Amino acid sequence: MLFKAEAKVMDYLFEKCRGKKTVLLTPKEILQAILPKYELTAKQLDAIMKNLALDGYIDVQNSDKQGSLVYVVTLKLKGEAYERERQEAKKKIVRSIAFKIGLGIVTFIITFALGRLLGRW
């Protein structure tokens, strides 16, 4: 499971890599894409990119283009399945909430029925 900032960066990488084998992205481009919700430094972004690579989502290489840092990003198998993983996580949350609401309703009905029964005696 990814942290929120990692998930936001992965969302952006997934969209940029859709249908492409490899993409070139600058840290500035990635940081601007996740603003204003997440304000990260270049150092934090670099750590997130390394974590995504360690988790098996991407393969990232640092390159130098005209004196500035450029990430060469390739989605790995887990990265290509990221969209499906994200949808499954959302479904799991919805099911959990629905179960808790259902359990609350059943508990309320049983409590109400027992209260009426005990009130008659």
C-alpha positions in Angstrom: 0.0 0.0 0.0 1.4 3.4 -1.0 1.3 6.5 1.1 -0.8 9.4 -0.2 2.1 11.4 -1.7 3.5 8.2 -3.3 0.1 7.3 -4.7 -0.3 10.8 -6.2 3.2 10.6 -7.9 2.3 7.1 -9.1 -1.0 8.3 -10.5 0.9 10.9 -12.5 3.6 8.4 -13.7 0.9 5.9 -14.7 -0.9 8.5 -16.8 2.3 9.7 -18.5 3.5 6.1 -19.2 0.1 4.9 -20.6 0.8 3.4 -24.0 4.5 4.1 -23.9 7.5 2.0 -23.0 9.7 4.7 -21.4 9.1 8.4 -20.6 11.4 11.2 -19.7 10.2 13.4 -16.8 11.8 16.3 -15.0 11.4 16.6 -11.2 9.9 20.1 -11.7 7.2 18.6 -14.0 6.2 16.0 -11.5 6.2 18.4 -8.6 4.0 20.8 -10.5 1.6 18.0 -11.4 1.0 17.1 -7.7 0.6 20.7 -6.5 -1.3 22.2 -4.6 -2.3 19.2 -2.5 1.3 18.0 -1.9 4.2 20.3 -1.7 7.3 18.2 -1.9 10.9 19.1 -2.2 13.2 17.6 -4.8 14.8 15.5 -2.2 11.4 14.1 -1.0 10.5 13.4 -4.6 13.7 11.5 -5.2 13.0 9.4 -2.1 9.5 8.6 -3.4 10.9 7.7 -6.8 13.4 5.3 -5.2 10.6 3.8 -3.0 8.4 3.2 -6.0 11.3 1.5 -7.7 12.0 -0.6 -4.6 8.3 -1.6 -4.4 8.5 -2.8 -8.0 6.2 -0.3 -9.6 8.8 1.5 -11.8 12.3 1.3 -13.1 13.9 4.7 -12.8 17.2 6.0 -14.1 18.6 9.5 -13.4 19.9 11.2 -16.5 21.4 14.6 -17.2 19.8 16.7 -20.0 21.3 20.1 -20.6 22.6 20.3 -17.0 19.3 19.4 -15.3 18.1 16.1 -13.8 15.7 14.0 -15.8 14.1 10.8 -14.7 13.9 8.0 -17.3 10.8 6.0 -16.1 9.6 2.6 -17.2 6.6 0.9 -15.7 7.3 -2.6 -14.4 4.6 -5.3 -14.3 3.3 -4.1 -10.9 3.2 -0.6 -12.2 1.2 -1.6 -15.3 -1.3 -3.2 -12.9 -1.5 -0.1 -10.7 -4.9 1.0 -12.0 -6.5 -2.3 -11.2 -4.9 -2.4 -7.8 -6.2 1.1 -7.0 -9.8 0.1 -8.1 -9.7 -3.0 -6.0 -8.6 -0.9 -3.0 -11.6 1.4 -3.5 -14.0 -1.5 -3.8 -12.7 -3.0 -0.6 -13.3 0.3 1.2 -16.8 0.6 -0.1 -17.6 -3.0 0.9 -16.2 -2.4 4.4 -18.3 0.7 4.8 -21.4 -1.0 3.5 -20.9 -3.9 5.9 -20.5 -1.6 8.9 -23.7 0.3 8.0 -25.6 -2.9 7.6 -24.3 -4.2 10.9 -25.4 -1.0 12.5 -28.9 -1.2 11.1 -29.2 -4.9 12.2 -28.0 -4.0 15.7 -30.5 -1.1 15.9 -33.4 -3.4 14.9 -32.5 -6.1 17.4 -32.0 -3.5 20.2 -35.4 -1.9 19.3 -37.2 -5.2 19.2 -35.6 -6.3 22.6 -36.5 -2.9 24.1 -40.2 -3.4 23.0 -40.3 -6.9 24.3 -38.8 -6.1 27.7 -41.0 -3.0 27.9 -44.2 -5.1 27.8 -43.2 -7.3 30.8 
